[in-house]
Amino acid sequence: MSYRIEIIVPAGLDALARAEAQQIGGLRLDPAGEHGVISATMRGPLPALFNLRCAISVFLMRSFAIPRPRALLGDEHFRAVLAMVETVRRLHPANTFQTLFLSAAGAESSVLRRFKHELSERLGLAVGDEDGDLVLRLRPSPDRSGWDLLVRLTPRPLATRPWRVCNREGALNGPVAHAMALLSKPRASDRVLNVGCGSGTLLIERLLIGPAAQAIGCDTDPEALACAYRNVAAAGLSHKVDLRDWDARQLPLAPASIDVVLADLPFGHLVGSHASNLTLYPALLREAARVTRPGGVAVFISHEVRLMERTLAELPVWRSEQQLRVDLGGLYPRIFVLRRVE
């Protein structure tokens, strides 16, 4: 049996997400289209899609050749909707889903309120808010020939990592952190340093890809380190990570002792300020250059694009190999992939 699938990814990381999706057996991708969306046909077991780490969410999709949403209340179409939901529910243990949420333009219209009520009655689920377990989306088909209904395959977005037991304001998005780790071209021999590690997202995503010879996270905020300890433990990585109370501008490390530096630099919005970044960024990049071996890699994400470009122009020890602009829902930071040169 085949299913139409829609994979939502951070716009800007489409190429990495498509490369990951192509490794899933039975998944055939459509040609690239809208940024942040991968359309595909799945002919294998749907749970394989739960392993997509660059994805925000994955939806089962079906197009209905109907003029208006009212037609979904007709017996034939309503049974087809119920069948879609049951396909998703069978992927999980009983009672996984408790609430239902419908995302649609005009979701509070009388027709769609009735549609939600009928679904909740038939499925035994309460109508919830946007944090509902069972999430449905309804939209006009791109060619305006009907309406598309999508049902999320999981009770929480894939971007909501199960190891995140401690969250901090401004914490990096899991799929973006995973992409940054991939961009470092990880090897088992890597000595990895995550400066300003915060709640540990980058380190955890790097080690879930594969082992490293050494993985160090440092931060000067004791609350951030305590949060990182909890998340690292929840990920089962406590014995593989060394968390330190170090200042990223003055590291107690030997020159050229690190292969990979990862950092979610302060954006100057929720964390830090532009004024403090003016001195922090140059100092941090100089110190990262000191501890990184020639040929080593740094992968940084920052919303301070002009400051990063200006700082890098003044530090020729870093060669910019790639920049990716990422959509984080209204913020558009860039991922900088840098190479340490002689």
C-alpha positions in Angstrom: 0.0 0.0 0.0 1.3 3.5 -0.8 0.7 6.7 1.1 1.0 10.4 0.2 3.3 12.1 2.7 4.3 15.6 3.5 7.5 16.4 5.5 7.8 19.8 7.0 11.5 20.9 7.5 13.2 24.2 8.4 13.2 26.2 5.2 16.8 26.6 4.1 17.8 23.1 5.2 15.8 21.4 2.4 18.8 19.8 0.7 20.0 18.2 3.9 16.5 17.1 4.8 16.0 15.6 1.3 19.3 13.7 1.5 18.2 12.3 4.9 14.7 11.3 3.6 16.2 9.5 0.6 17.8 7.0 3.0 14.3 5.9 4.1 13.3 2.6 2.4 10.2 2.8 0.3 10.1 6.6 0.4 10.0 8.3 -3.1 10.4 12.0 -3.1 8.6 14.3 -5.5 10.8 16.9 -7.3 11.7 19.8 -5.0 8.9 22.4 -4.7 8.0 24.8 -1.9 10.8 25.6 0.5 10.3 23.9 3.8 8.1 21.1 2.4 9.0 17.7 1.0 6.2 15.8 -0.7 6.6 12.1 -1.2 5.0 8.7 -1.7 5.7 6.1 1.0 5.5 2.4 0.1 7.2 1.1 3.2 6.3 1.0 6.9 5.2 4.5 8.1 7.1 4.3 11.5 10.4 4.5 9.5 9.5 8.2 9.0 9.7 8.8 12.8 13.5 8.6 12.5 13.8 11.8 10.3 15.9 14.1 12.5 15.9 17.1 10.0 12.1 17.1 10.0 9.8 19.3 12.1 6.7 17.1 11.5 5.5 14.4 9.1 1.9 14.3 7.8 -0.2 11.7 6.0 -2.0 13.6 3.1 -5.0 13.0 0.9 -6.6 15.2 -1.7 -10.4 15.3 -1.9 -12.0 16.4 -5.1 -14.7 18.5 -3.4 -15.7 22.1 -4.0 -16.0 23.1 -0.3 -15.1 21.6 3.1 -18.8 20.9 3.8 -18.6 17.9 1.5 -16.2 16.2 4.0 -19.3 15.7 6.2 -20.8 13.4 3.6 -20.7 9.7 4.4 -18.1 8.6 1.8 -15.6 11.4 2.5 -16.1 11.3 6.2 -15.3 7.6 6.3 -12.2 8.3 4.3 -11.1 10.9 6.9 -11.7 8.4 9.7 -9.7 5.8 7.8 -6.8 8.3 7.6 -6.9 8.9 11.3 -7.1 5.2 12.1 -4.1 4.6 9.9 -2.2 7.0 12.2 -3.6 5.7 15.4 -2.6 2.2 14.6 1.0 3.3 14.5 1.0 4.0 18.3 -0.1 2.3 21.5 -3.7 2.5 22.5 -4.7 5.8 24.2 -1.8 7.7 22.8 -4.1 10.3 21.4 -6.5 12.2 23.7 -7.2 15.5 22.0 -7.9 16.6 18.5 -6.9 19.9 16.8 -7.8 21.1 13.3 -5.7 23.8 11.7 -7.6 25.5 8.8 -8.6 28.9 7.6 -12.0 29.5 9.0 -11.6 26.7 11.6 -14.3 28.4 13.8 -16.9 28.5 11.0 -20.1 26.6 11.6 -19.1 23.9 9.0 -15.7 23.2 10.4 -16.9 23.4 14.0 -19.4 20.7 13.1 -16.7 18.7 11.3 -14.5 18.8 14.5 -17.5 17.8 16.6 -18.3 14.8 14.4 -14.7 13.7 14.4 -14.4 14.0 18.2 -17.6 12.0 18.7 -16.6 9.2 16.4 -13.0 9.1 17.6 -13.6 9.5 21.3 -11.2 12.5 21.5 -11.7 15.9 23.1 -11.4 19.0 20.9 -8.2 20.6 22.0 -6.0 23.6 21.2 -3.0 23.7 19.0 -1.1 21.4 21.4 -3.6 18.6 20.6 -2.2 15.1 20.2 -4.0 14.4 16.9 -3.3 17.3 14.6 -5.2 17.7 11.3 -4.7 20.4 8.7 -7.2 21.4 6.0 -6.2 23.6 3.0 -7.2 24.2 -0.6 -5.3 22.0 -3.0 -2.5 23.9 -4.8 -4.2 23.6 -8.1 -7.6 24.7 -6.5 -9.2 21.4 -7.7 -10.3 20.4 -4.2 -9.1 20.3 -0.6 -6.2 18.5 1.0 -6.5 16.9 4.4 -3.3 16.2 6.4 -3.0 14.1 9.6 0.3 14.4 11.6 1.8 10.9 12.1 3.0 11.5 15.7 1.3 12.9 18.8 4.1 15.5 19.1 6.2 17.1 16.3 9.4 15.2 15.5 11.3 18.4 16.4 10.1 18.0 20.0 13.0 15.7 21.1 12.2 13.1 23.8 15.5 13.8 25.5 14.5 17.5 26.1 13.4 17.2 29.7 14.8 20.7 30.5 14.1 23.6 28.2 15.5 27.1 28.1 14.3 30.3 26.4 16.2 30.6 23.1 17.2 26.9 23.0 18.2 25.8 19.5 15.7 23.9 17.4 16.5 20.2 17.3 16.4 19.7 13.5 18.6 22.8 13.0 21.1 21.4 15.6 21.1 18.1 13.8 21.8 19.8 10.5 24.7 21.8 12.0 26.2 18.5 13.3 25.8 17.0 9.8 27.5 20.0 8.3 30.6 19.4 10.5 31.0 16.0 8.6 31.2 14.0 11.8 33.9 11.4 12.3 34.5 9.0 15.3 37.9 10.6 15.8 36.6 14.1 16.3 37.4 16.1 19.3 34.3 18.3 19.6 33.8 21.5 21.5 30.5 23.2 21.9 31.0 26.7 23.3 28.1 28.4 25.0 26.4 24.9 25.1 23.2 26.1 26.8 20.9 23.2 27.4 23.1 20.8 25.4 21.2 20.6 22.1 24.1 20.7 19.8 26.2 18.2 21.7 23.4 15.7 22.0 22.4 15.9 18.3 26.1 15.5 17.3 26.5 12.4 19.5 23.2 10.8 18.4 24.7 10.9 14.8 27.7 8.9 15.9 30.5 8.7 18.5 33.3 11.3 19.0 36.7 10.9 20.5 35.9 13.7 22.9 32.8 15.9 23.4 33.1 19.0 25.6 30.4 21.5 26.3 31.1 24.8 28.1 29.0 27.6 29.5 29.4 30.2 32.2 25.8 30.1 33.3 25.3 27.5 36.1 21.6 27.2 35.3 22.4 26.4 31.6 24.9 23.7 32.7 22.4 22.2 35.1 19.9 22.0 32.3 22.4 20.5 30.0 23.3 17.8 32.6 19.6 16.8 32.7 19.1 16.6 28.9 22.4 14.8 28.4 21.4 12.2 31.0 17.9 11.8 29.4 19.6 11.2 26.1 21.7 8.4 27.7 25.0 10.3 26.9 26.3 11.3 30.4 29.3 9.1 30.1 30.2 10.6 26.7 30.0 14.3 27.5 32.2 16.5 29.5 30.4 19.7 30.7 32.6 22.6 32.0 32.2 26.0 33.5 34.4 27.7 31.0 34.5 31.1 29.4 34.4 30.7 25.6 36.7 33.8 25.3 39.5 32.2 27.4 39.5 28.4 27.2 41.8 26.2 29.3 42.7 24.2 26.2 46.0 23.7 24.3 46.3 25.3 20.9 45.1 23.1 18.0 43.6 20.6 20.4 40.1 20.6 18.9 38.8 19.3 15.5 35.2 20.7 15.5 33.7 23.7 17.2 29.9 24.1 17.4 28.1 27.1 18.7 24.6 28.7 18.8 25.8 32.2 19.2 23.7 34.8 21.0 21.2 36.3 18.6 20.9 39.5 20.7 17.1 38.9 21.1 16.2 36.4 23.7 19.8 35.8 24.7 22.5 38.5 24.9 22.4 41.9 23.2 23.8 43.5 20.1 26.0 45.7 22.2 27.6 42.8 24.1 27.9 40.8 20.9 30.2 43.5 19.4 33.0 42.4 21.8 31.9 38.8 22.3 31.9 37.7 18.7 35.5 38.7 17.9 36.9 37.4 21.1 35.0 34.1 20.8 36.1 33.5 17.1 39.7 34.3 17.9 39.7 31.9 20.8 38.0 29.2 18.7 40.7 29.7 16.1 43.4 29.2 18.7 42.1 25.9 20.0 41.1 24.5 16.6 43.7 22.6 14.6 44.5 23.7 11.0 42.0 22.0 8.7 39.4 21.8 11.6 35.8 23.0 11.2 33.6 25.4 13.0 29.8 25.4 12.5 28.1 28.5 14.0 24.6 29.8 13.8 23.8 33.5 14.3 21.3 36.1 13.5 24.0 38.8 13.7 24.9 38.2 10.1 26.7 41.5 9.4 28.7 41.3 12.6 29.7 37.7 11.7 30.8 38.7 8.2 32.7 41.7 9.5 34.4 39.7 12.2 35.4 36.9 9.8 36.8 39.5 7.4 39.2 40.5 10.2 40.1 37.0 11.0 41.6 35.3 7.9 42.4 32.2 9.9 38.8 31.3 9.2 37.7 30.5 5.7 33.9 30.5 5.1 33.0 27.4 3.1 29.2 27.6 3.3 26.4 29.8 4.6 22.8 28.6 4.9 19.9 31.0 5.7 17.4 29.3 7.9 13.7 30.2 8.6 13.0 29.9 12.3 9.5 31.2 12.1 10.1 34.9 11.7 13.9 34.9 12.5 16.3 34.2 9.6 19.7 33.4 11.1 22.5 31.9 9.0 24.6 28.8 9.6 28.2 29.5 9.0 30.5 26.6 8.1 34.1 27.6 8.6 37.5 26.0 7.9 40.5 26.8 10.1 43.4 27.6 7.8 47.1 28.1 8.5 
